[in-house]
Amino acid sequence: MIVLPGTDIEIAQTISEGIRRKMETTISPTGKPITVSIGIGNLPKMTNHFTDLLNITDQALYKAKQEGRNKIVVANSLNNND
């Protein structure tokens, strides 16, 4: 988990994409590529309660994994894609 206080969703996506790309081009000690699945949430835009935010962001993370991994999913897009 990375907490980015005062950061909007677009900036969080940019930071996340930078992390994902860097990891994608990094070779692990086993010689295999590293992939990263990321879920992004935002307080207070998506909910006012941290536990709810954690839950919907976790759902976004699992959606990224289900869709093939090495992907970023924004939590508020879950309702639009289900």
C-alpha positions in Angstrom: 0.0 0.0 0.0 1.2 3.5 -0.9 -0.6 6.4 0.6 -0.3 9.7 -1.3 -1.9 12.5 0.8 -3.3 15.4 -1.2 -2.9 13.6 -4.5 -5.7 13.4 -7.0 -6.5 10.3 -9.0 -4.8 11.5 -12.2 -1.5 12.1 -10.3 -1.9 8.8 -8.5 -2.3 7.1 -11.9 0.8 8.8 -13.3 2.8 7.7 -10.3 1.4 4.2 -10.4 2.2 3.9 -14.1 5.8 4.9 -13.5 6.1 2.2 -10.9 4.5 -0.4 -13.1 6.7 0.5 -16.1 9.9 0.5 -14.0 9.0 -2.9 -12.5 8.1 -4.3 -15.9 11.6 -3.6 -17.2 13.3 -4.9 -14.0 14.5 -8.5 -14.1 14.0 -10.5 -10.9 16.8 -12.6 -9.3 15.2 -15.6 -11.0 15.6 -14.0 -14.4 11.9 -13.5 -14.9 10.2 -10.1 -15.5 8.3 -8.5 -12.6 4.7 -7.5 -13.0 2.7 -5.2 -10.8 -1.1 -5.0 -10.4 -2.4 -1.8 -8.8 -5.7 -0.6 -7.5 -6.3 3.1 -7.0 -8.8 4.7 -4.6 -9.4 8.2 -3.5 -10.8 9.7 -0.3 -13.2 11.6 -0.1 -14.3 11.3 -3.7 -15.2 7.6 -3.5 -16.2 7.3 0.1 -15.8 9.1 3.4 -14.6 6.1 5.4 -11.1 4.6 5.2 -12.3 1.0 5.7 -14.7 1.4 2.7 -11.9 3.0 0.6 -9.6 0.1 1.5 -12.3 -2.4 0.4 -13.1 -0.8 -3.0 -9.4 -0.2 -3.7 -8.7 -3.9 -2.9 -11.5 -4.8 -5.3 -9.8 -2.7 -8.0 -6.5 -4.5 -7.3 -8.2 -7.9 -7.8 -9.9 -6.7 -11.0 -6.4 -5.7 -12.3 -5.2 -9.2 -11.5 -8.2 -10.9 -13.1 -7.7 -8.9 -16.3 -4.3 -10.3 -16.8 -2.0 -8.6 -14.3 0.5 -5.8 -14.8 -2.3 -3.4 -15.0 -3.8 -0.4 -13.1 -7.5 -0.2 -12.2 -9.1 2.9 -10.6 -11.7 1.9 -8.0 -14.4 4.2 -9.2 -14.4 2.5 -12.6 -15.6 -0.7 -11.0 -19.2 0.4 -11.1 -18.9 1.4 -14.7 -17.3 -1.9 -15.9 -19.2 -4.6 -13.9 
